């Protein structure tokens, strides 16, 4: 094939990939992250909850646009503020979007009703159920790491929902270690058991559960917490990407720029949504869709490389 013919074929391929990119940009799923930080009760827990919240926020920043991260710190996290936040999400989200909801703080259970402890009226389990049901997105991850959080398992159970709780029932009322260890999993390569540089909800759970178990065995204490995970999509719901936390400021900056690139972010969102639905597709169909998305990423990377812009290598 002559050089002019090769050039025309390459241009047509790039044009086709660009068209696919534009088509995808109109319909990509977006990850919405909600982090609610409850009342600590004691200074030690205030430090713990603040550190967990910061770790969750940093991990979320590697996965989605900053505008899609919604954090309510202790002072701002009231029942009314949470309800207002979910009302805004219900208006701005679509069925193709995904939700990751983190409850950082203490919970209580009186044998009938779970409550997430906030300033002013607490947020009940029924409140959470109604708020989650008000959202259009089908794929939802709920992580409640505190005391009595296991009371939410049966209440929030849903086919498209992954629910992680720091305890196995409402009767485990002691403050937990699970939240700290779950947060640690988001930047620890040891949690990445399949070595693909992303941490799934299942991997983060397994890592935290191992650390909690090791702690109680090391201290020769009877475990007062037993974390639980439910939901078929736990291994396909990404909660963190590795690389930025331990690779220095330059790498962190590069990763932040990449996450803020709207076109690249939309493709990454689409890949994540496809991963969640892998079990619903025939293998050939899944591979074909994944190949299309990876081609879009490769085209985008090629267009933004120094050689593409004429810069010297």
C-alpha positions in Angstrom: 0.0 0.0 0.0 1.4 3.4 -1.0 2.1 6.1 1.6 -0.8 8.3 0.5 -3.2 5.4 0.7 -1.9 4.5 4.2 -2.3 8.1 5.3 -6.0 8.1 4.1 -6.7 4.8 5.8 -5.2 6.1 9.0 -7.2 9.3 8.8 -10.5 7.4 8.2 -9.7 5.2 11.2 -9.0 8.2 13.4 -12.2 9.9 12.2 -14.2 6.8 12.9 -12.7 6.5 16.4 -13.5 10.2 17.0 -17.1 9.7 16.0 -17.3 6.8 18.4 -15.8 9.1 21.1 -18.4 11.8 20.5 -21.2 9.2 20.5 -20.0 7.8 23.8 -19.6 11.2 25.4 -23.3 11.8 25.1 -24.3 8.7 27.1 -21.5 7.7 29.4 -22.2 6.8 33.0 -20.8 9.0 35.7 -19.7 8.0 39.2 -21.3 10.1 41.9 -19.6 9.8 45.3 -21.3 10.9 48.6 -19.2 10.9 51.8 -21.1 11.6 55.0 -19.1 12.2 58.2 -21.1 11.7 61.4 -20.6 12.8 65.0 -17.4 11.5 66.5 -18.4 11.8 70.2 -14.7 11.9 71.3 -11.6 13.7 70.0 -9.9 10.4 69.1 -12.8 9.4 66.9 -12.9 12.9 65.4 -9.3 12.4 64.1 -10.1 8.9 62.9 -13.2 9.9 61.0 -11.5 12.9 59.5 -8.6 10.7 58.3 -11.0 8.2 56.8 -13.0 10.9 55.0 -9.9 12.4 53.6 -8.7 9.0 52.3 -12.1 8.3 50.7 -12.1 11.8 49.0 -8.6 11.3 47.6 -9.5 7.9 46.2 -12.7 9.3 44.7 -10.7 12.1 43.0 -8.8 9.5 41.0 -12.1 8.0 39.7 -14.4 10.9 38.9 -14.7 14.6 38.3 -14.3 16.7 41.5 -17.8 18.1 40.9 -19.2 14.6 41.4 -17.7 14.2 44.9 -20.2 15.4 47.5 -18.8 15.5 51.0 -20.6 16.6 54.2 -18.2 17.0 57.1 -19.4 16.6 60.6 -20.4 20.2 61.2 -22.4 20.3 57.9 -23.7 16.8 58.0 -27.3 17.2 59.2 -30.3 15.2 58.3 -31.7 18.2 56.3 -28.4 18.7 54.5 -28.3 15.0 53.5 -31.9 15.1 52.2 -31.1 18.3 50.2 -28.0 16.7 48.7 -29.9 13.6 47.6 -32.7 15.7 46.1 -30.1 17.5 44.0 -28.6 14.2 42.9 -32.0 12.9 42.0 -32.5 15.8 39.6 -29.0 15.7 38.1 -28.3 12.0 37.7 -29.4 9.4 35.2 -30.1 5.7 35.3 -26.7 5.0 33.8 -24.8 6.8 36.5 -23.3 5.0 39.5 -23.4 5.9 43.2 -20.8 5.3 45.9 -22.1 6.3 49.4 -19.8 6.2 52.4 -21.1 6.6 55.9 -18.2 7.4 58.2 -19.2 7.5 61.9 -21.0 5.8 64.7 -24.4 4.1 64.4 -26.9 2.8 66.9 -29.6 0.2 66.9 -32.4 -0.2 69.4 -33.6 -3.6 68.2 -36.0 -2.0 65.7 -34.4 1.0 64.0 -30.8 1.8 62.9 -29.6 5.4 63.2 -26.5 7.1 61.8 -25.5 9.6 64.4 -25.6 13.2 63.2 -25.8 16.7 64.6 -29.5 17.1 65.4 -31.9 14.4 64.3 -30.2 11.2 63.3 -30.4 9.7 59.8 -32.4 6.4 60.1 -32.2 3.3 58.1 -35.6 4.0 56.6 -34.4 7.5 55.7 -31.4 5.9 53.8 -33.7 3.4 52.0 -36.0 6.2 50.8 -33.1 8.4 49.7 -31.5 5.6 47.8 -34.8 4.7 46.1 -35.2 8.3 45.0 -32.1 8.2 42.8 -32.4 7.0 39.2 -29.0 5.2 39.1 -29.2 1.4 39.2 -25.7 0.6 40.3 -25.1 1.6 44.0 -22.4 0.9 46.5 -23.1 1.7 50.2 -20.3 1.4 52.7 -21.2 1.9 56.3 -18.2 1.2 58.5 -19.4 2.1 62.0 -21.0 0.4 65.0 -24.3 -1.4 64.5 -24.1 -0.8 60.7 -24.9 -4.5 60.0 -28.5 -3.6 60.8 -28.6 -2.0 57.3 -27.8 -5.2 55.4 -31.3 -6.7 55.2 -32.9 -3.3 54.9 -30.9 -2.0 51.9 -30.5 -5.3 50.1 -31.1 -5.0 46.3 -30.0 -6.9 43.2 -28.0 -4.0 41.8 -26.7 -2.7 45.1 -23.5 -3.6 46.9 -23.7 -3.1 50.7 -20.7 -3.3 53.0 -21.1 -2.9 56.7 -18.5 -2.9 59.5 -20.6 -5.3 61.6 -22.8 -8.3 60.9 -25.8 -7.0 62.8 -27.1 -4.1 64.9 -26.1 -5.8 68.1 -22.4 -5.2 67.5 -22.5 -1.8 69.1 -18.8 -1.1 69.8 -16.8 1.4 67.8 -15.1 -0.4 64.9 -11.6 -0.6 63.4 -13.0 -1.6 60.0 -13.4 1.9 58.6 -9.7 2.7 59.1 -8.6 -0.5 57.5 -11.0 0.0 54.6 -9.6 3.4 54.0 -6.0 2.0 54.1 -6.9 -0.5 51.4 -7.5 2.3 48.9 -3.8 3.1 48.6 -2.2 -0.3 49.5 -1.0 -2.5 46.7 -1.5 -5.5 49.0 -5.2 -5.0 48.5 -4.9 -5.4 44.7 -5.0 -9.2 44.6 -5.5 -9.4 40.8 -2.7 -6.9 40.1 -4.7 -4.7 37.7 -3.9 -1.4 39.5 -7.5 -0.8 40.6 -9.1 -1.7 43.9 -12.6 -3.2 43.8 -15.1 -3.0 46.6 -14.5 -6.7 47.2 -10.7 -6.3 47.3 -11.0 -3.4 49.8 -13.4 -5.3 51.9 -11.2 -8.4 52.0 -8.1 -6.4 52.8 -9.9 -4.6 55.7 -11.4 -7.8 57.0 -8.0 -9.5 57.1 -6.5 -6.5 59.0 -9.3 -6.5 61.5 -8.9 -10.2 62.1 -5.2 -9.9 62.5 -5.6 -7.1 65.1 -7.9 -9.1 67.4 -5.7 -12.2 67.1 -2.5 -10.2 67.8 -4.2 -8.5 70.8 -5.6 -11.8 72.0 -9.1 -10.3 72.2 -12.5 -11.5 71.2 -13.6 -9.7 68.1 -16.4 -7.3 68.7 -16.9 -6.6 65.0 -17.5 -8.9 62.0 -17.8 -7.0 58.6 -20.3 -8.2 56.0 -20.4 -7.7 52.2 -23.4 -8.4 50.0 -23.9 -7.8 46.3 -22.9 -9.7 43.1 -21.1 -6.7 41.6 -18.7 -6.1 44.5 -15.7 -7.4 42.5 -16.5 -5.1 39.6 -17.2 -1.9 41.4 -14.0 0.1 41.5 -13.3 2.2 44.7 -9.7 3.3 44.0 -6.9 3.4 41.5 -3.3 2.8 42.6 -0.3 4.9 41.7 -0.9 8.5 42.9 -0.6 8.1 46.6 2.9 6.7 46.7 4.4 7.9 43.4 5.2 11.5 44.4 3.7 14.9 43.6 4.4 14.7 39.9 2.5 11.5 39.5 -0.3 12.8 41.6 -0.6 15.9 39.5 -0.5 13.9 36.3 -3.3 11.6 37.5 -5.4 14.6 38.7 -5.1 16.1 35.2 -6.1 12.9 33.6 -9.1 12.5 35.9 -10.2 16.1 35.0 -10.0 15.5 31.3 -13.7 15.3 30.4 -13.3 13.1 27.3 -11.0 10.6 29.0 -13.1 10.6 32.1 -16.2 9.7 30.1 -14.5 6.8 28.5 -13.2 5.5 31.8 -16.7 5.8 33.2 -18.0 3.7 30.3 -15.4 1.1 30.9 -16.3 0.9 34.6 -20.0 0.6 33.8 -19.3 -2.1 31.3 -17.3 -4.0 33.9 -20.2 -3.9 36.2 -22.4 -5.5 33.6 -20.0 -8.1 32.4 -22.0 -11.0 33.8 -25.1 -9.8 31.8 -23.3 -9.9 28.4 -22.1 -12.7 26.2 -18.3 -12.9 26.2 -18.0 -11.8 22.6 -20.3 -8.8 23.1 -18.4 -7.7 26.2 -15.0 -8.0 24.5 -16.3 -6.1 21.4 -17.6 -3.2 23.6 -14.4 -3.2 25.6 -12.3 -3.1 22.5 -14.2 -0.2 21.2 -13.7 1.8 24.4 -10.0 1.0 24.5 -9.7 2.1 20.9 -11.2 5.4 21.9 -8.7 5.8 24.8 -5.8 4.9 22.5 -6.9 7.4 19.9 -7.3 10.1 22.6 -3.8 9.3 23.9 -2.3 9.4 20.4 -3.9 12.8 19.7 -2.5 14.3 22.9 1.0 12.8 22.6 4.0 15.1 21.8 4.6 13.5 18.4 1.0 14.1 17.5 1.4 17.8 18.1 4.7 18.0 16.3 6.9 18.3 19.4 10.3 16.8 19.5 10.4 13.4 21.2 
